[in-house]
Amino acid sequence: MSQPDHIIVGSGINALVCAAMLGGKGAKVLVLERNDRIGGCMRTEEITAPGFIHDVMATTFVLFITSPAFAALGADLSRHGLEFCHTGTPTGVLRPDGSHAVLSTDRAANIAALNAIAASDGDRHADDVGGIERNAGLLFGLLGGSLWSYPTAKLLAGDAWRRGSRGLAAFLGEALVPARNWLESTYQSETIRALWAPWVLHAGLGPEDAFSGQIAKVIAFALEAAGAPIVKGGAQNLLAAFEALITERGGVISTEADVASIILAGGRATGVRLASGETVHAKKSVICSVTP
């Protein structure tokens, strides 16, 4: 392709969404991936028997299918072969002593089932996921925006006006509670704690990390609302759909292209230098979506 408008470094889910969205607006995009395949933490492998595939990293895509990005791209990705498989019982836990819990996509059923395990634990679950619903505007606005920006400042100011500065401070303080503290102070049952404890790891946080409790609640809400969809044929088919859509929109994806450095001119990023020594320049921007 001729000089691209945008260079995107990395090819994980965020990079692919970015490339597809920019391509949909008519921009020419070049995606550079240092590995021999795209996908970042999305990878499908035959690790047990020939023809028997496993998603060895990212498996479920509930936060993707509930995102604005999927609302914008879902129909086109489906046109390129993407199909999700769903179930009414997205997750569960089985402990060594045989105790267990299963989550469904029916809130009333979940409340009853968790209350049967430990009195009032189901009601506490309802409070937790209900809190996500009640605070969705603020919470997802913060998660989806740049922290130090005018839109975020406007969002916080508006919320402070509605609930008062003390109310906003209380919400933010509660949101920073680690997952371990949240689970141990909220649920009586060790089984129910075990049901939720692993999920925060999917967001790259540990159970003692600040904000991990809030993220665990977000995931609990998403699992109950939308299940734990997996890609039919493996995550490789999601990647194939993205690759087809990006290419259809005029983009180019280059693998085994290891970006060694960013080229700067006049205080802005204007291109990249590859490990091979090759330089590539962009007309508008260089966007990096890689592990720091």
ZAMARGU-4260 file (C-alpha; in steps of 0.2 Angstrom, whole numbers, plus 5000, padded with zeros to 4 digits):
<rodrens>
0) 5000/5000/5000 | 5005/5018/4998 | 5010/5028/5014 | 4996/5023/5027 | 4986/5036/5037
5) 4989/5026/5053 | 5001/5013/5059 | 4995/5002/5072 | 5008/4992/5082 | 5002/4976/5089
10) 4987/4965/5084 | 4978/4961/5099 | 4959/4964/5101 | 4961/4982/5104 | 4972/4985/5089
15) 4961/4975/5078 | 4946/4985/5083 | 4955/5001/5080 | 4961/4995/5063 | 4943/4990/5058
20) 4935/5006/5065 | 4947/5018/5056 | 4946/5008/5040 | 4927/5010/5041 | 4930/5029/5041
25) 4940/5028/5025 | 4957/5028/5033 | 4972/5018/5026 | 4978/5007/5040 | 4994/4997/5042
30) 4995/4984/5056 | 5012/4978/5061 | 5014/4962/5072 | 5031/4955/5077 | 5025/4937/5079
35) 5021/4925/5064 | 5002/4927/5067 | 4990/4941/5073 | 4980/4940/5089 | 4990/4944/5104
40) 4982/4934/5118 | 4970/4926/5106 | 4977/4910/5100 | 4970/4893/5094 | 4981/4877/5094
45) 4980/4859/5092 | 4988/4854/5109 | 4981/4837/5112 | 4976/4828/5096 | 4976/4832/5078
50) 4961/4842/5073 | 4956/4844/5091 | 4958/4863/5094 | 4959/4873/5110 | 4959/4892/5113
55) 4975/4892/5124 | 4973/4910/5130 | 4958/4921/5128 | 4943/4909/5128 | 4927/4919/5132
60) 4922/4936/5124 | 4908/4942/5135 | 4916/4960/5137 | 4919/4961/5118 | 4901/4957/5113
65) 4894/4969/5126 | 4905/4983/5120 | 4901/4998/5108 | 4915/4991/5096 | 4905/4975/5094
70) 4889/4985/5091 | 4898/4994/5077 | 4907/4979/5069 | 4897/4964/5074 | 4887/4963/5058
75) 4902/4964/5047 | 4912/4952/5057 | 4897/4940/5056 | 4897/4942/5037 | 4915/4936/5037
80) 4911/4920/5046 | 4911/4925/5065 | 4899/4915/5075 | 4897/4914/5094 | 4891/4899/5104
85) 4881/4903/5120 | 4875/4894/5135 | 4863/4898/5149 | 4875/4892/5162 | 4891/4902/5158
90) 4902/4898/5174 | 4902/4887/5189 | 4914/4881/5203 | 4918/4864/5210 | 4928/4863/5226
95) 4938/4847/5232 | 4925/4844/5245 | 4911/4842/5232 | 4903/4859/5236 | 4898/4868/5220
100) 4889/4883/5213 | 4883/4886/5195 | 4879/4903/5188 | 4865/4905/5175 | 4859/4920/5164
105) 4843/4921/5175 | 4845/4933/5189 | 4831/4927/5199 | 4837/4909/5198 | 4854/4915/5203
110) 4848/4924/5219 | 4838/4908/5224 | 4852/4896/5221 | 4865/4907/5230 | 4853/4910/5245
115) 4851/4891/5245 | 4870/4889/5248 | 4871/4903/5261 | 4857/4913/5268 | 4857/4931/5260
120) 4872/4927/5249 | 4860/4928/5234 | 4853/4944/5240 | 4871/4951/5241 | 4874/4945/5223
125) 4858/4955/5218 | 4865/4970/5226 | 4882/4969/5218 | 4876/4966/5200 | 4862/4979/5203
130) 4875/4992/5208 | 4884/4989/5191 | 4867/4993/5183 | 4864/5008/5194 | 4881/5016/5191
135) 4884/5010/5173 | 4885/5028/5166 | 4899/5033/5177 | 4908/5016/5178 | 4909/5012/5160
140) 4912/5030/5156 | 4928/5029/5167 | 4933/5012/5160 | 4931/5018/5142 | 4939/5035/5143
145) 4956/5043/5146 | 4958/5047/5164 | 4966/5065/5162 | 4954/5072/5149 | 4940/5084/5148
150) 4926/5071/5145 | 4931/5062/5161 | 4932/5078/5171 | 4914/5082/5164 | 4908/5065/5168
155) 4915/5066/5186 | 4908/5084/5188 | 4891/5079/5182 | 4890/5064/5194 | 4896/5074/5209
160) 4882/5086/5205 | 4869/5072/5205 | 4875/5062/5220 | 4886/5075/5230 | 4904/5076/5232
165) 4903/5064/5247 | 4893/5052/5237 | 4905/5052/5223 | 4919/5050/5235 | 4910/5035/5243
170) 4908/5027/5226 | 4926/5029/5221 | 4932/5023/5238 | 4921/5007/5236 | 4927/5004/5218
175) 4945/5004/5224 | 4942/4989/5236 | 4952/4973/5231 | 4943/4958/5226 | 4949/4948/5241
180) 4942/4961/5253 | 4926/4962/5243 | 4923/4943/5243 | 4927/4940/5261 | 4917/4955/5268
185) 4902/4952/5257 | 4899/4933/5255 | 4897/4920/5269 | 4900/4905/5258 | 4918/4900/5253
190) 4910/4891/5238 | 4902/4908/5232 | 4919/4917/5235 | 4927/4903/5225 | 4915/4906/5211
195) 4920/4924/5208 | 4938/4924/5214 | 4947/4918/5198 | 4938/4930/5186 | 4947/4945/5191
200) 4963/4937/5184 | 4956/4938/5167 | 4958/4957/5168 | 4976/4956/5172 | 4973/4960/5190
205) 4977/4950/5206 | 4965/4948/5221 | 4974/4961/5231 | 4975/4974/5218 | 4965/4990/5220
210) 4950/4991/5209 | 4950/4972/5207 | 4934/4970/5217 | 4925/4982/5205 | 4931/4973/5190
215) 4925/4956/5197 | 4908/4964/5199 | 4908/4970/5181 | 4912/4953/5175 | 4899/4945/5186
220) 4886/4957/5179 | 4892/4953/5161 | 4892/4934/5164 | 4874/4935/5170 | 4868/4947/5157
225) 4877/4940/5142 | 4884/4923/5146 | 4902/4917/5142 | 4901/4916/5123 | 4915/4907/5114
230) 4919/4908/5096 | 4913/4893/5085 | 4928/4885/5078 | 4940/4894/5090 | 4946/4912/5093
235) 4956/4909/5076 | 4939/4912/5067 | 4937/4929/5076 | 4955/4934/5070 | 4951/4928/5052
240) 4935/4938/5052 | 4945/4954/5058 | 4958/4951/5045 | 4945/4949/5031 | 4936/4965/5037
245) 4952/4976/5039 | 4958/4970/5022 | 4941/4973/5014 | 4942/4991/5021 | 4959/4994/5013
250) 4970/4990/5027 | 4986/4980/5027 | 4992/4967/5040 | 5010/4963/5041 | 5017/4949/5052
255) 5035/4946/5058 | 5037/4965/5057 | 5045/4969/5074 | 5044/4988/5078 | 5060/4993/5087
260) 5057/5011/5089 | 5045/5026/5085 | 5051/5040/5074 | 5048/5057/5081 | 5048/5073/5071
265) 5042/5090/5078 | 5036/5083/5094 | 5025/5070/5086 | 5026/5052/5081 | 5028/5051/5062
270) 5033/5033/5059 | 5042/5017/5065 | 5058/5009/5063 | 5058/4990/5061 | 5071/4978/5069
275) 5076/4975/5051 | 5081/4993/5049 | 5066/4997/5037 | 5057/5013/5041 | 5038/5016/5038
280) 5030/5033/5039 | 5012/5037/5043 | 5002/5052/5037 | 4992/5055/5053 | 4997/5044/5068
285) 5006/5029/5076 | 4995/5019/5088 | 5003/5007/5099 | 4993/4993/5107 | 5006/4982/5115
290) 5011/4976/5132 | 5021/4990/5141
</rodrens>
